[in-house]
Structures are given as C-alpha cells and as structure tokens.
Amino acid sequence: MNKGKVAIWAPLRYANYGDDMQAIAFAQMIKDMGYGVKVFQLEESLAGMYGLETAATVDELCRDVNLVIIAGGALLTPFRWYKRILNKAAREYEADFHDLYNATLKYPGVKFCAVSFGGDGKVKRPETWFSKWRIGFFRSPSFIDGTVRLKGDVDMMKAFGKNVEYYPDMLFRACDYFPPKMLAPTEKYRVGFNFKKGKYLDEKLIQDILEYASAHDDMEFHFTTTHMQKVGLNYQYVPAEESKNVFIDRYETPCQLLGVLASMDCFMTSMLHVGLTGLTAGTPFISYRGPGKTKSFLKSIGGDWAILPENITFEQLKARFWSKRREDLYALYDIAEIERMKAESLRQYEFCKDVVEKYG
C-alpha cells in the first residue's frame, strides 16, 4: 500500500556532514516504513547514492505532503540583530525561517515537526536573539511539539508555547545508518583534527605538528573538513599540502568521513558533532577551544579530562594523550553513561516514527 510522501527539511545547501547525516538517517528510516521521501536541497551525489528525491525550494518541498520533518539542526542558534544583518550565513538562516513561516500560511494543512534539534541549552529572550520569522514559525500551530538534544532547550521552547521532549542526540546512532569506511591500517599513531580558523587556531601548535610530522615517522596527522569542497566554505583549517605523515581528509560522504574519525587513535576538535560521531565509533575526542555545549557534553560523560586548556602545547598533548592507546583513553570516559545515551537516542527515531505514522 502506498503510504504517501513525507518531506524532510534541513539547511543542506551547505553540504555539511552533521546536517547531511541527520537528514539521510531519517530519510532511510522513513523509506523503510513504506513512505516516499523528498529532501530539501540535498547534494545531488548524496541524493543519488541514497535514492532520494530532492526539492529545491520550500514551496516545492511542502507541495503534496502532510508532514515536514525538520531533521535536527541548530534551530535555536542565537543571533543578535546586527549579526542577522551583517553575517551572510545568519542572514541566509533567517531567510530560511521566512520561507518556512510563509509555508505554514500557504499550506495550513501541513505539519512541521523538528526532531533532535537544539541551540546552546540556555533560555534566552526570543525577541532579542531570533528574527520575527523564526519566532512566528515556532509559535505557529503548524509547528508541533518535537524533541531536543539538550535538556536546557526544553525550557527555551516553552517561550514559544511548545512542550518538547529531551532525548540524547540522534547521531549517537550514526553507525547504524552509516557504516564507517575505514582507512587502511597502519602501525603509526593517528591523530585527527578539525580546526576552525581565527581565534580557534594556534599557529604555534600547527607549526609544531607539521615540524614533528616532517622529522619523525611514528605518527600520522589527519586534518578534516566537514563541508564538501564544492560549496566553498573555507573557515576550517587544512595545511597547504600533504606529506607522508600529514593528510587532508575533506568531507565527501557520511560513511567516508565517519570512517576517517573511526580510524583515528584520538581526535581533537571544537565541534561537538564531529567529536560525538567519532566517539560512537570508539574514537576518544578531546575538545580544543570548543563552545560551551561541547564542554557540557564532555562533562556529562565524565570527560572533564578531555577539555583542553586554550594554550596547550604539542609536547603537552603528546605526553598527556598521544602516548596512550586509543582503548585506554576511551576508558577514561564514563562508558556506562555513553552506552545509556546511545540506547536513549533511539527514542529520537521512535518519536519520529510515531509522528510520521500520525501525520504522514
């Protein structure tokens, strides 16, 4: 029996690893339930790989469906008014909410449900931090109660009149949907990095890493990016060239980048989703100049030890972390809590299934 079609929205024009994974995982699950699926602006090679229909505009996405699943994403990312004017990414993000809000008016029979979304876990005054379009979308009766991935966001959504549920991030189940494509094995110790440029980057540390890679042959250093190169977002650092112990692993597919993460002995990043998905594949990650949500997450799994001082040196990193086996570093976390979160994150998928069956 044809069950109809469900739409999935996420900010996929940036071809970003975490956003792509969330949209594709839900799409695969919903297809397995017997529904058709169309996804908003999914990169064409990924759409072909997973056999997914795409929609170029929100209007096209909402046509002929009863339900739009908002696949995770940082929907509650706060932007001051001047950033919403001066910052290109912030302007585009608020324009998305303009389109979504207009869709609730044009298609009043369509429900929108955000699953495994979030912000920074803090309660903020909506009128100060969000555009009128975002506020209007969240307060719309078409935007129904969903789920968040940080406990603090439950109270934030009450400011919009919504009662959402908290479960651990859906990407705790990343390996269920994206079998890691592992790198060829090596006897060398592998360290992965995902660094933002600017204040997030210590030039002396980078220099010391590259010099060690040139002078020694016992370690490999892998610099990753989380956006496909074709979209031209170059805010993440990679070295000018590769060498026998320095590698550039740009994001190409979810399985490819998750395989890079899973092949490391230790991963160092400021970005939560990169560290979290690697962690689910057994790779310990340490937080470098990361935001509060990354530190809060690490503390929740007994990972205070993995929150690095801002000016940590190469020598300190090698002594404290890169001289230890992957398994020994991972054992320093509260493994029982990680396993509990993995199990609990299944409730994000169960919630999504229930919403699809009810409204799809």
Buried (B, 14 or more C-beta within 10 A) or exposed (E): EEEBBBBBBBBBBBBBBBBBBBBBBBBBBBBEBEBBBBBBBBBEEBBEBBEBEBBEEBEEBBBEBBBBBBBBBBBBBBBEEEBBEEBEBBBEBBEBBBBBBBBBEEBEEBBBBBBBBBBBBBBBEBEEBBBEBBBBBBBBEBBBBBBBBBBBBBEBBEBBEBEBBBBBBBBBBBBBBBBBBEBEEEEBBBBBBBBBEEEBBBEEBBEBBBEBBEEEEEBBBBBBBBBBEEEEBEEBBBBEEEEEBBBEBBBBBBBBBBBBBBBBBBBBBBBBBBBBBBBBBBBBBBBBBBEEBBBBBBEBBBBEEBBBEEEBEBEEBBEBBBEBEBEEBBEBBEEEBBEBBBEBBBBBBEBBBEBBEEBB
